[in-house]
């Protein structure tokens, strides 16, 4: 594996906005070759062009994280364009927050499909490449919601804690063949909360975020730090939240 950031090939899901977008730009500015996936092709195209104009290397694929074949295609794009894959960042995520008694089964299934199954699809697509290369790095964007358990976030936190458990198993099973990093952001200034269906919860979270949220670049810097470490150094769990957050 190449040490540092320069020339590493990094695939990022959920790359069209927020943490994914900020991470793509920062990594590309430091010399990584970024392979960007998300559903919104217009935003991906704009981001890719911006990176290229700044002198970086980027390609993109419109894809849905809930469709395994499309996740596989993102990794194949990395191999076709750059000949290898050094890092996968499983960043795509969604939250539908409700009290459990509201029985929002549709919301539960959506979070399981995106947050949990989507991450597993990313892992499944990357691991054969990492095994073949003898190196690789899996970075899972998790959440502080899985650490500080509160009402309305039961299933969301459940999906994130499932990813946390899977990350630790991956680390132990690796025996040095690949690295695993879990990053748990708190309130971050992104459009994330805007997708919540429950208007009252959405408004509360949006207002709270506007008061205390940290920039997405703070999470991107943590990703860069984890990737840049020497091969024998595995950065495990990183928690990043506003200093004022409970």
N, C-alpha and C positions, 0 to 999 in steps of 0.2 A: 504494500500500500504506500501511496505517496504521502510523505509527512506534510503537515501544515494544510493549507487550503488550496494553493495554486495547482491548477490542472486536475483537481479531483472532480469526478462526475457525480452530481448530486440530483436525485429525483425528488420532487416536492409535490405532494398532493394538496389540494385546497390552496393553490398558489396564486389565485387571481386577485386576492385582496387580503387585508389584515396581516396576520403573522406570516402567512405563506409568501405574500408579496414582499414584505419587508425583508424576510430571510433570503429570498431569491436575489433581490437587489444587492444586499450586503455581501452575500457569497460571491456573486458575479464580479462585484467591484474588487474583491480580493483574489480574483483569478480562477474561481471555480467555474466549471461548465455545468450550467443548470438545465434540468429537464423538467418542464412545468406542466402540471396537469390540474384541470378543474373543469367544471361544467360550462363556465361562461367564456366562450372562445374570444369574444370581443375584448374582454379585459386581459385575457392571456396574450392576445396579439399586441395590444398596446404595451403591456409590460415587457414582452420580448423585444419589441422594437426599441423601447427606452433603454434596455440593457445593452443591446447591440450598438446603439448610438453612443453610449458611454464607453464603448470599447470591450464590452463583455461578450461572452458566448452563451447563447440560450436558444432552446427549441421548445415547442409546446405541443400539447395534444389535448383537444377537447375530450374529456372523459368523465364517466360517472363512477365514483368510488364504490358504489354498491354493485357494480357489475365486474365480476372477476376478470373476464376476458379483456375488459378495457384497462384494468390495472396492469394486467400482463403486457398490454400494448405499450403502456408508458415505459415500462422497464425495457421492452424490446426497442423502443425509440432511442433510449440511452445507448444501448449496445450498437444499434445501427449507425447512430450519428457519431459516437465517441469511442466505441470499442470496448467499453467496460462500465461498471457501476461501482462507485466507491461508497456512496451513502444514499439511503432512502429516508426521507423525512415524512412520516405519516402524520400529516397536519390536519387534513380535512376533518371537520367535526360539526355537530349540530346539537342544539339543546331545545327541548320542548318541556317547559317546566310547569308542572301542575301538582296539586295535592294527589296523593295516591288514591284517595276516595273518589276523585273525579274520573278515574278509570279511563285515562286517555291512552287506550291500547294502540291507536294509530301513532301517537307520539312516541310511545315506548318502542314500537317496532322501527320507527324511523331512526331513533337514536341507536338502537342495536345494529341496524343495517349500516349506518354511516360510521359511528364511533368505534364499534367493536368489529363487526364483520369487515368493514372497509379497511381497518388497520390490519386485520388478519390477512386480507387479500394482498395488501402491500408487503407484508412479511413473506407470504407464500411466493410472491413474484420475485422477491429479492434474494431469498435464501439459496436457491440453486446456483445463482450467479456467484454469491459470496463463497459458497462451498467450492465451486470450481476455481475461483481465483485464490482461495485461501485467505481472503480478507474481505472486510466490509464493515459497515456501521449502520445500525438501525437507530433512528431517533424518533421517539413517539412523543407527540405533543399531548399531554394529559390535562390535568386541571387541579387547582386547589379545591375544587368542589368535592373531590374524592378524599380530601384530607379533613376538611371542616364540614361535616355532614349537617345539612340544614333542611327544613321542610321545603317541599316543592321540587327538590333536586334529587329525589331518591333514585330514579332510574338513570338519570344523567350521571350522577355520581357512581352508580353501579357499573355503568359501561366504562367509565374512566378508571375505576379501581380494577376492573377486569383487565384492562390494558396494562395497568401497573403490575399486576400479578404475572401476566404473560411476559412482560419486559424482563422481570427478574428471572423467570425460568429460562428465557432466551440467553440471558447473561451467563447463567450457570451452565447451561448446555453447550455454550460456545467453546469453552476451554481454550480461549484465546484466538479462535478462528475468526470471530467478528466481534465488534464492540456494540454495546447497547446503552442508550441514554434515554431517560425519561425526563421530560421537562414539564413542570406543572405551573402554568401561568395563573395569576389571580385576575383582577380587573385590568383589562387591556383595552386601549382605545382602538376598537375595531368595529365593523358592522355586525358582529356576531349576535348580539342581543336582538337585533332588528328582525331576526327570523322567528322569534318566539311568538306562537299563536295567541297565547293568553295576554290580552292587552294590558291588564292591570299589572301583571308580573313584568311584562316587557317594559312598561313605563317606569316601574320602580328601578329595575336594573339599569335602564338607560340613564335615568337621572343619577343614580349612584355612580355609574361609570363616568359620567361627565364631571363628577366632583373629584374623583380620586384616581381615575385610570392612568396607567403608565403607557408610554408609546410602544407600538409593536416592535420598534427597533430594539427595545430592551430584551425582548425574547430572542430576536435575531442575533444579538450579540452573544447570548448564551449558547445558541446553536454553533456559532463560529468558534467559540471557546472550546466546546466539546470536540468538534471536528479537528481542530488545530493541534490537539495533543499528540505526543508521540505514540507510535503504534502500541506500545506496551501499557499505555495509560488509558483506562476506561473510566470516563466520567459517568457516574450512575444517575442518581436522582438530583434534579435541580428544581428548587421552588423559587419562583420569582413573582412578587406581588407588590402592590403599593405599600410603602412603609406604614400608612395609616390603616390599611385593611385589617379587619378582625382576624 
